[in-house]
Every structure is written in structure tokens, then in C-alpha cells.
């Protein structure tokens, strides 16, 4: 388990790009000490993987170089499914791969850039025999040439997105099946386990700017339409992006609090400005009719602008207007209604996205006619400088001094006061010198029996 766990340690201190894939190498017959070492955080290039790993492994005393190709594989797969936190683990979903790595000569490469491209180049120029093995993965169908090293490319089944763990377990058993078949034929081999692409794409590194927390991952595009299920996701390469787990209209009817869930965006309109334009961006989002209220033509208009004379060119929502047709509360006329809200607390420095797991309710400016609030769930929004359809670093709504921080500071201050008082008491202790003068005559007391 130590070698699989080493991949986890390296993954915690490395930043991979969108083409980096791990590669595991092992051989029961050939020592691998001649392969170059890899430093933590360093990604092996495609050319280096071909020239410094594939070519040396495809020559020598072994009869076959077996390359197991998965469609997708990442370091996170070992973190999630290899049970690396358990010192007595058998490898989890990678049970057979762990056994091969532990019992044979082995090398792990945490990050290799496009290893499948290096393999394709090797196949075109390979002097030995190249064979590909697919389902049903029958080793007896291979015709190996004993005089040269045979290159065997095993195409593993595609990973099921809804059940990745089962797919990994199935591939792990197929790897054991192929290698046990080669062992029965007394074939000396070296095995490589890698993939075409990573199973999880990573975001491009962004420039650090100010306070930030961990970024929320960019939600994937919806299978159909701009709204799907109850999550809200809009993305425009010119204007910006918004994601929310949900949006609710909170209103009161006969003194009772009620909620209308805006579950789907039916249309949207962006009037795009730029960060230097004081009018900013104006987004208009049209929502489907909620199921439990008699309103329709629901539109939310958000106006983003830049705070003047701010150091970081902070953006904020200058105006938020909800309009609908119908009667939401008893004060509504039943015709078209527009309600203006105060959403100026939603702001962030330019180039960053506002993020809040539990946003405060967006309250209405004038509550004389009605008392309606908007409530987002898990909101992340950025109107300017969205690059490649991804949010910038998040500016979180959590303040610098939360309730737990204040409690800790208060406790520390109390303890420091007690410590200071104790030190002052110790330093204030004086020696009794009233009856002992070093410059005067010594006091002598005669004692007789």
C-alpha cells in the first residue's frame, strides 16, 4: 500500500494540468532502477515519457511490453477508491494493481503529459510486433514473437460516469486476467497502467489577488437548456457567469410565510459592458412559472457596475429588480408588478467571483406595498473578466471575524489578563529588610542558659 499511498502524497503537493495522467509501471522480471527519478510536482513530458521510459522498457530481456490504457484516470481516483488512508488496506478498487506494485519492481509517475500520444508515436516507429487486445481479452489470441519484444496495447473498457468505482474494479480484474494469462505462457513482461486523459479536468491557474478561499468548481453545462433541475447556471463569455443551487421568492400571505421556488431559467438576455464602463453589465433572467403561486412572466434584472475610486476596482450589484404578472401577495394589483431590491452586499474585487454558501436574504427596498425577499442558495457570480468560462478566485462572504474567532480571541484575552496579573503579583514580592541594615551595626543577641 505504501507505493499507492505515495501517489496521494505527491498529488497533494502537485498542480496538474488538463492533460496530466498518472502512469504505474511494474515488472516481475526486469529491474527498473535505470529509469529516471521523478521529483514531486514535476510532470513528465510526452517526449521524455517516450524516450526515457517507453523505449528502454520495449527493449531488453522481456518478451512483452504490456500497456493497459484506460479512457480516463487521475490521481484523485487513487485517493477516492484505493483506500489509501487505511494502512491495512488491500488496495480497494485497485486491489490487483496494488499487489503487482508491491510484489514486483515498480515505478510510479504521478503526472505524465499525454502518455497515449507517446504510445502512438512509439507504435509507428516500433521495430517489433505491435498487437492490440480488446474484449474478450483472450491472451491465447496473441501471436508473440520470441526474438523481439512484443508491444501489446490493452484497451480497457470505458469508465462509467455514474459508477466509476465499479468500472475501476472491472478494469483491475481484467489487468489481473491478462497478466495471469501471460504468466501461464511463461512470458516475461513489463506492464504499464495509464490512460488517454484525466478523469477530472483542473482549472487554469489564476493570479492571486487579495483574500480568497478555495474556489467552487465550475458547474458543468446543463444537458438541456440554460436551467436544469433546480440549479441555476448561466455563462456568457462576454458578460460573466452565475451559479446558484436554487432561488426562492419569500413572501407573506395572511401573515404566513411562504416560498415560491424559481427552478428553471427559460431565457436570458445580456447587455454586456466592460469593467471600465460605469453602467456595467445588465443581465435579464426569465424564469418558468412556479408550481405553487399564480404568477407568470417572472423576470429578474441585475445591474452590475464598478465602485468608483476603489483600489481593487470592486464590482457590485447596483440594482436588482424582480418583475412578474399576477398576484403574489394581497397588496398586488394582479397586473404587472416590479419590485426593487437592495443587493449591494453582493460584491467582489475585479477579476474575482463572489461566493457564498449561505447568502443573506436580498431584501426589498420599499416594503410599504409588499414584503418580498429573494433567497439564493449557494451563490457564485462574476460579471467581469470571466476567462474560458470559469470563475475567478472566489471572494467569500465569510467575514474576517466570525463568531468562533471572536470567542477564541475573547478566551485568549482573558487568559493573558490572568497571566499578566500573576506575573505582576510575583514581581511585587519584596524581601524583609526592616531589621537588617548592611551599613549599620550588626544586631547581636546574647543567649544564656
HUSUL-V473844 format. One line per field, one symbol per residue. psi: psi as a letter, one per 20 degrees, with the letter a starting at -180 (. if undefined). burial: # if it has 24 or more other C-alpha atoms within 12 Angstrom, else .. A space follows every 10 residues. Layout:
# HUSUL-V473844
psi->???
burial->???
This chain:
# HUSUL-V473844
psi->ihhhhhhggh hijqoqaijp pqpppqpihp qjiiqqqpqp ippprgghhg higgghhjqb iqhpoooooq hpprhhhhgh iiliiohjqj icilghgggg hhirpqppoh opomhhhhgg ghhhjphapp qppapjlohi iqnqohhrpp oooooqqqpp himhghhggg hghhghgghh ghhhjlpprp qpoargrqio qqqqpqppoa pqapppqpqq qqhoriqpci qpoqpphgga qppqhrpqop rpokipprqp onipphrqpp opbrhiphib qopoppqqpq hjqlqalppo ppoprppqkq gjlpqrohpp ppqrpaogri iqiiappppp qokiiorqqp iqqppphnqq qoqqgojhgr npqpoqompp qoiqkppkjq qappoqiprh nrghgggggg gggghhgggg gghhhgiipq qokgjoohia ppppoppq.
burial->########.# #....##### ########## .#..#..... ..####.### ..#######. .######### #########. ####.....# ########## ##..###### #########. .##..#.### ####..#.#. .#.#....## #########. ...##.#### #########. .#....#### #########. ##........ .#..##.##. .....###.# ######.### ########## ##.......# ######.#.# .#.##....# ########## ..#.###### #######... ..######## ####..###. .#....#### ########## #######.#. ####.....# ########## #######.## #######... .......... .......... .......... .......... .........
